[in-house]
Amino acid sequence: MAQMGSKCIQERIRAINQLVEDCTLKPEMVKPCIFSVFDNIRARLLESNRCVNLHMLKALGTIIPQMKESLNKVVYQLIPAIADNHLNSKTNAIYCSALAAIRSVVHNLDNSILLEVFVTKAQLLGGRAKTDLTDAVTDMAIKLYPRRPKMVEQQTLPLLWHMLAVRSRSAATATLFRALYGHMGARLPVAAAYQPVIVRNGLQRLLSSAH
């Protein structure tokens, strides 16, 4: 952990490699320190050196599946550190690695814990990040709805209303609509009854295209 904060870039990269090895070969050593480990991971994701950012993002591809049982405790550190700083990166390697890390989180962690933070970030961020996070919310909603319908509706409908309010006609908005409409049917426009006119009109356009 001390080496990850070194002033030397190569030292920080070597420390990331050591962390990957420890998570793979000695996970029982890492898990009790999960909060301090992810404080250091977050610091490497937030620092100004893009080489270190990229190395850390790629390392998460190994760390997330290895440590998944413990990561529920740190998702509110991890998701913003990836999404806020890298999902809109103009550097393609960083963007692709950040997107791969986000998808790994969705694949390996409990989606019922992730849904809220993804919805929040999708509403706050713009650009590709908004689209990618909305797509992730849609995937989680589809998986979770049969088991947790009320939770899914409570947490994802605000995102749909938001996307319609900002007049987003993206494929991500349409896909989220179809996922919710497939489960809710006529209850979806009823749920929108007290939303602003711009939201209701946008929903009506999507409903018209669905028939």
NUDREN-26749 format. One line per field, with one value per atom (N, C-alpha, C): x, y, z; atom name. Coordinates in steps of 0.02 Angstrom, whole numbers, plus 50000, padded with zeros to 5 digits. Each point is the difference from the previous one (the first is absolute). Layout:
! NUDREN-26749
x = [X_...]
y = [Y_...]
z = [Z_...]
atome = [CA_...]
***
This chain:
! NUDREN-26749
x = [50041_49959_50044_50054_50045_50030_50018_50031_49952_49936_49951_49997_50022_50002_50069_50046_50068_50000_50049_50008_50024_50026_50027_49944_49989_49947_50011_50062_50014_49988_50014_49986_49925_49960_49928_49973_50027_49979_50020_50061_50021_49954_49980_49956_49932_49975_49937_50007_50056_50011_50003_50030_50004_49930_49959_49932_49960_50008_49966_50022_50064_50027_49972_49998_49974_49926_49961_49929_49988_50045_49994_50024_50057_50032_49989_49986_49993_49939_49941_49942_49982_50015_49984_50041_50056_50042_49972_49969_49975_49932_49956_49931_49992_50038_49992_50020_50037_50024_49963_49940_49967_49990_49986_49987_50064_50055_50063_50026_49988_50020_49965_49934_49962_50009_50021_50022_50059_50047_50059_49983_49955_49978_49966_49957_49966_50050_50051_50051_50036_50013_50034_49954_49935_49952_49991_50009_49988_50062_50059_50061_50005_50047_50004_50038_50037_50041_49957_49993_49956_50026_50066_50029_49980_50002_49980_49925_49961_49927_49985_50030_49986_50022_50059_50024_49953_49974_49954_49934_49974_49938_50006_50055_50011_50007_50033_50008_49933_49953_49934_49966_50019_49973_50015_50056_50018_49976_50007_49983_49926_49956_49928_49975_50014_49975_50031_50062_50033_49972_49981_49980_49925_49961_49930_49960_50013_49962_50010_50055_50017_49985_49986_49995_49935_49948_49938_50010_50052_50014_50029_50026_50038_49972_49940_49974_49991_49984_49990_50065_50057_50065_50020_49988_50026_49964_49934_49962_50014_49995_50016_50072_50047_50070_50010_49962_50005_49959_49937_49954_50014_50008_50008_50060_50053_50064_50020_49968_50027_49949_49936_49952_49989_50021_49996_50070_50049_50068_50005_50039_50013_50055_50034_50051_49966_49999_49959_50018_50065_50020_49973_50001_49973_49925_49965_49927_49982_50031_49984_50015_50055_50017_49951_49978_49951_49934_49978_49938_50004_50057_50009_49997_50028_49997_49929_49962_49929_49961_50011_49963_50020_50063_50022_49967_49993_49965_49928_49965_49930_49996_50048_49999_50015_50043_50025_49969_49969_49974_49924_49974_49928_49967_49961_49970_49951_49969_49953_50036_50064_50041_50025_50013_50028_49950_49937_49952_49995_49996_49992_50057_50062_50057_50005_49982_50002_49947_49940_49947_50020_50029_50022_50052_50050_50053_49974_49954_49972_49964_49969_49965_50048_50056_50046_50050_50019_50052_49970_50040_49978_50041_49992_50040_49991_50055_49998_49987_50022_49990_49926_49959_49928_49970_50021_49974_50022_50064_50026_49969_49993_49971_49926_49965_49929_49992_50044_49998_50012_50046_50014_49939_49966_49939_49947_49993_49951_50015_50063_50019_49984_50015_49986_49926_49962_49927_49969_50022_49973_50013_50060_50017_49964_49993_49972_49924_49968_49927_49960_50013_49959_50004_50056_50007_49984_50015_49993_49963_49938_49967_49991_49980_49989_50065_50053_50064_50023_49993_50020_49960_49935_49959_50018_50008_50016_50067_50048_50067_50012_49965_50015_49951_49939_49953_50027_50030_50028_50052_50038_50048_49964_49947_49962_49969_49971_49970_50055_50058_50056_50020_50008_50021_49949_49936_49948_49999_50013_50000_50056_50057_50055_49995_49942_49984_50050_50021_50046_49961_50016_49969_50051_50046_50053_49973_50039_49981_49996_50043_50000_49934_49972_49934_49946_50000_49950_50006_50061_50011_49976_50014_49976_49924_49970_49926_49972_50028_49974_50005_50056_50010_49946_49987_49949_49930_49987_49933_49984_50051_49989_49975_50020_49977_49938_49998_49947_49938_50009_49943_49965_49934_49959_50015_50032_50017_50055_50038_50054_49973_49953_49973_49962_49969_49966_50051_50058_50053_50026_49993_50024_49949_49942_49944_50017_50041_50016_50069_50028_50063_49987_50051_49991_49977_49971_49973_50054_50061_50054_50014_49994_50011_49942_49939_49941_49999_50018_50001_50054_50058_50053_49981_49967_49977_49948_49957_49948_50030_50054_50034_50027_50030_50028_49944_49944_49943_49972_49997_49973_50045_50065_50047_50000_49975_49999_49941_49952_49940_49999]
y = [49940_50060_50063_50000_50058_50011_49945_50005_50029_49988_50027_50076_50029_50073_50030_49960_50024_50057_50043_50055_49974_49940_49970_49962_50017_49968_49925_49979_49929_49962_50032_49969_49989_50050_49994_49944_49995_49947_49931_49995_49936_49981_50051_49987_49974_50028_49976_49927_49984_49930_49954_50023_49959_49990_50053_49993_49949_50002_49950_49929_49992_49933_49979_50047_49984_49982_50037_49986_49931_49980_49935_49942_50010_49945_50002_50059_50007_50043_49983_50043_50006_49948_50003_50053_50020_50053_50070_50005_50064_50018_49950_50014_50038_49984_50039_50073_50016_50069_50034_49976_50020_50076_50033_50072_50039_49982_50035_49982_49938_49980_50044_50009_50038_50075_50023_50070_50012_49952_50005_49991_49953_49991_50064_50028_50062_50056_50004_50052_49992_49938_49989_50015_49990_50016_50076_50036_50072_50041_49970_50039_50024_50047_50033_49962_49948_49963_49948_50008_49956_49929_49992_49932_49960_50033_49967_49988_50049_49991_49937_49995_49945_49933_50000_49938_49977_50048_49982_49975_50033_49977_49929_49987_49932_49949_50020_49955_49981_50047_49985_49941_49989_49942_49934_49997_49940_50007_50059_50009_49990_50026_49997_49928_49956_49931_49963_50016_49966_50022_50062_50029_50013_49973_50021_49994_49949_49992_50059_50034_50055_50069_50004_50065_50037_49964_50034_50056_49994_50050_50065_49997_50058_50025_49979_50021_50075_50033_50072_50039_49966_50029_49983_49938_49973_50028_49999_50020_50073_50048_50069_50009_49965_50007_49978_49951_49977_50045_50010_50034_50075_50033_50073_50023_49961_50023_49967_49944_49962_49979_49998_49977_50052_50062_50050_50018_49958_50015_50001_50048_50004_49952_49970_49949_49933_49971_49941_49941_49990_49943_50008_50062_50012_49990_50028_49991_49926_49963_49928_49961_50016_49965_50018_50063_50021_49965_49995_49966_49926_49969_49930_49990_50047_49995_50006_50047_50009_49937_49971_49939_49942_49997_49948_50008_50061_50013_49974_50017_49978_49924_49969_49927_49963_50028_49964_50018_50059_50022_49995_50005_49998_50062_49989_50056_50040_49969_50038_50053_49990_50050_50053_49980_50046_50048_49980_50036_50074_50015_50070_50044_49978_50042_50009_49949_50006_50049_49996_50047_50071_50011_50067_50027_49959_50022_50012_49959_50009_50066_50023_50064_50059_49992_50055_50011_49946_50005_50010_50024_50009_49959_50012_49967_49924_49967_49926_49969_50033_49971_49992_50050_49995_49941_49993_49944_49933_49993_49936_49980_50049_49985_49985_50034_49984_49930_49981_49931_49950_50016_49955_49995_50056_50000_49956_50005_49959_49926_49981_49929_49976_50041_49980_49997_50047_50000_49937_49979_49939_49940_49995_49943_50002_50060_50006_50000_50022_50012_49939_49940_49943_49989_50018_49989_50062_50060_50062_50053_49987_50048_50069_50005_50066_50039_49967_50033_50027_49958_50020_50061_49999_50056_50063_49995_50058_50032_49958_50027_50017_49967_50012_50048_50005_50047_50072_50023_50068_50011_49948_50007_50007_49961_50006_50070_50024_50068_50052_49991_50046_50000_49941_49996_50033_49992_50032_50076_50021_50072_50037_49967_50033_49988_49974_49988_49954_49950_49951_49950_49997_49950_49947_49988_49951_49930_49955_49929_49975_50027_49979_50016_50059_50019_49952_49986_49955_49930_49977_49933_49995_50051_50002_50001_50040_50002_49931_49967_49935_49948_50003_49953_50011_50063_50014_49987_50021_49990_49926_49960_49928_49968_50028_49973_50037_50066_50039_50009_49997_50010_50066_49998_50061_50037_49968_50035_50052_49994_50049_50070_50010_50068_50025_49955_50020_50028_49968_50022_50069_50018_50064_50056_49985_50048_50067_50001_50062_50029_49973_50026_50062_50042_50059_49982_50048_49988_49973_50026_49978_49926_49975_49928_49960_50022_49963_49998_50056_50001_49953_50001_49955_49927_49986_49930_49981_50046_49984_49984_50036_49984_49929_49981_49932_49948_50016_49953_49991_50055_49996_49958_50005_49961_49927_49984_49931_49961_50033_49967_49997]
z = [50000_50000_50000_50039_50000_49932_49967_49934_49948_50008_49953_50003_50054_50007_49986_49973_49987_49950_50004_49952_49932_50000_49938_49963_49938_49961_49994_49986_49992_50065_50056_50065_50009_49981_50006_49955_49940_49955_50027_50028_50029_50060_50037_50057_49977_49945_49971_49979_49968_49980_50060_50054_50061_50030_49997_50026_49960_49934_49957_50020_50010_50019_50068_50048_50066_49998_49960_49995_49969_49956_49966_50044_50033_50036_50076_50027_50073_50017_49973_50012_50074_50039_50072_50036_49970_50029_49982_49941_49976_50029_50007_50019_50066_50052_50063_49993_49948_49989_49943_49983_49939_49995_50056_49997_49984_50033_49985_49931_49978_49932_49949_50010_49950_50007_50058_50005_49953_50000_49957_49927_49985_49931_49974_50041_49981_49987_50043_49991_49933_49980_49936_49941_50009_49948_49993_50054_50001_49985_50001_49990_49928_49989_49935_49947_50020_49952_49963_49935_49962_49996_49999_49998_50062_50057_50062_50001_49978_49994_49960_49941_49954_50031_50031_50031_50055_50039_50054_49973_49948_49970_49972_49966_49974_50056_50054_50058_50031_49997_50028_49965_49938_49964_50035_50035_50039_50072_50029_50071_50013_49958_50013_50006_49951_50007_50060_50017_50055_50068_50006_50064_50005_49956_49993_50064_50042_50062_50047_49995_50045_49972_49936_49968_50012_50024_50016_50051_50040_50052_49971_49939_49974_49934_49981_49934_49996_50056_49998_49994_50009_49985_49928_49981_49938_49938_50000_49941_49981_50047_49980_49977_50030_49980_49928_49978_49931_49954_50018_49954_49994_50056_49998_49959_50004_49972_49934_49983_49943_49948_50015_49950_49945_50012_49947_49974_50014_49979_49923_49976_49928_49979_50049_49985_49995_49941_49987_50046_50012_50043_50070_50025_50068_50001_49950_49997_49997_49955_49992_50064_50034_50062_50055_50002_50050_49988_49938_49983_50017_49986_50018_50076_50038_50073_50025_49971_50019_49986_49942_49981_50046_50020_50046_50068_50023_50063_49996_49946_49991_49997_49967_49992_50065_50042_50058_50067_50005_50064_50003_50060_50011_49969_49948_49964_50042_50050_50042_50041_50013_50036_49951_49939_49951_49969_49996_49960_50019_50063_50022_49978_50011_49982_49924_49962_49927_49976_50029_49981_50015_50059_50020_49951_49985_49956_49928_49977_49933_49994_50055_49998_50004_50034_50012_49943_49966_49949_49931_49954_49931_49952_49936_49949_49998_49982_49995_50067_50054_50067_50015_49982_50012_49962_49937_49960_50028_50015_50025_50067_50044_50066_49994_49955_49989_49972_49955_49974_50056_50046_50056_50046_50012_50041_49967_49935_49964_50009_49992_50009_50070_50050_50069_50013_49973_50010_49971_49942_49969_50044_50029_50042_50067_50027_50068_50003_49947_50003_50024_49975_50023_50075_50032_50073_50041_49973_50039_49960_49978_49955_50030_50064_50030_50004_50020_50005_49932_49948_49933_49977_50010_49979_50039_50065_50041_49979_49982_49986_49927_49954_49929_49966_50024_49969_50003_50055_50000_49945_49983_49945_49933_49989_49938_49995_50055_49999_49985_50029_49989_49926_49972_49930_49954_50016_49960_50011_50061_50016_49965_49991_49964_49925_49979_49930_49966_50038_49972_49958_49936_49956_49981_50045_49988_50000_49971_50001_50072_50044_50070_50033_49985_50028_49976_49936_49972_50028_50010_50027_50073_50039_50069_50001_49957_49995_49984_49950_49980_50057_50037_50055_50054_50016_50052_49974_49939_49971_49992_49985_49993_50064_50057_50064_50027_49990_50032_49956_49934_49955_50012_50006_50008_50065_50047_50063_49990_49946_49988_49986_49953_49991_50061_50037_50062_50050_50004_50046_49980_49936_49976_50005_50027_50000_50031_50051_50035_49980_49947_49975_49957_49989_49957_49930_49965_49933_49953_50006_49955_50008_50061_50013_49972_50012_49976_49923_49970_49926_49972_50032_49978_50008_50056_50011_49948_49983_49951_49933_49981_49937_50001_50057_50005_49999_50033_50001_49930_49963_49932_49956_50010_49959_50019_50060_50025_49973_49970_49976_49923]
atome = [N_CA_C_N_CA_C_N_CA_C_N_CA_C_N_CA_C_N_CA_C_N_CA_C_N_CA_C_N_CA_C_N_CA_C_N_CA_C_N_CA_C_N_CA_C_N_CA_C_N_CA_C_N_CA_C_N_CA_C_N_CA_C_N_CA_C_N_CA_C_N_CA_C_N_CA_C_N_CA_C_N_CA_C_N_CA_C_N_CA_C_N_CA_C_N_CA_C_N_CA_C_N_CA_C_N_CA_C_N_CA_C_N_CA_C_N_CA_C_N_CA_C_N_CA_C_N_CA_C_N_CA_C_N_CA_C_N_CA_C_N_CA_C_N_CA_C_N_CA_C_N_CA_C_N_CA_C_N_CA_C_N_CA_C_N_CA_C_N_CA_C_N_CA_C_N_CA_C_N_CA_C_N_CA_C_N_CA_C_N_CA_C_N_CA_C_N_CA_C_N_CA_C_N_CA_C_N_CA_C_N_CA_C_N_CA_C_N_CA_C_N_CA_C_N_CA_C_N_CA_C_N_CA_C_N_CA_C_N_CA_C_N_CA_C_N_CA_C_N_CA_C_N_CA_C_N_CA_C_N_CA_C_N_CA_C_N_CA_C_N_CA_C_N_CA_C_N_CA_C_N_CA_C_N_CA_C_N_CA_C_N_CA_C_N_CA_C_N_CA_C_N_CA_C_N_CA_C_N_CA_C_N_CA_C_N_CA_C_N_CA_C_N_CA_C_N_CA_C_N_CA_C_N_CA_C_N_CA_C_N_CA_C_N_CA_C_N_CA_C_N_CA_C_N_CA_C_N_CA_C_N_CA_C_N_CA_C_N_CA_C_N_CA_C_N_CA_C_N_CA_C_N_CA_C_N_CA_C_N_CA_C_N_CA_C_N_CA_C_N_CA_C_N_CA_C_N_CA_C_N_CA_C_N_CA_C_N_CA_C_N_CA_C_N_CA_C_N_CA_C_N_CA_C_N_CA_C_N_CA_C_N_CA_C_N_CA_C_N_CA_C_N_CA_C_N_CA_C_N_CA_C_N_CA_C_N_CA_C_N_CA_C_N_CA_C_N_CA_C_N_CA_C_N_CA_C_N_CA_C_N_CA_C_N_CA_C_N_CA_C_N_CA_C_N_CA_C_N_CA_C_N_CA_C_N_CA_C_N_CA_C_N_CA_C_N_CA_C_N_CA_C_N_CA_C_N_CA_C_N_CA_C_N_CA_C_N_CA_C_N_CA_C_N_CA_C_N_CA_C_N_CA_C_N_CA_C_N_CA_C_N_CA_C_N_CA_C_N_CA_C_N_CA_C_N_CA_C_N_CA_C_N_CA_C_N_CA_C_N_CA_C_N_CA_C_N_CA_C_N_CA_C_N_CA_C_N_CA_C_N_CA_C_N_CA_C_N_CA_C_N_CA_C_N_CA_C_N_CA_C_N_CA_C_N_CA_C_N_CA_C_N_CA_C_N_CA_C_N_CA_C_N_CA_C_N_CA_C_N_CA_C_N_CA_C_N_CA_C_N_CA_C_N_CA_C_N_CA_C_N_CA_C_N_CA_C_N_CA_C_N_CA_C_N_CA_C_N_CA_C_N_CA_C_N_CA_C_N_CA_C_N_CA_C_N_CA_C_N_CA_C_N_CA_C_N_CA_C]
***
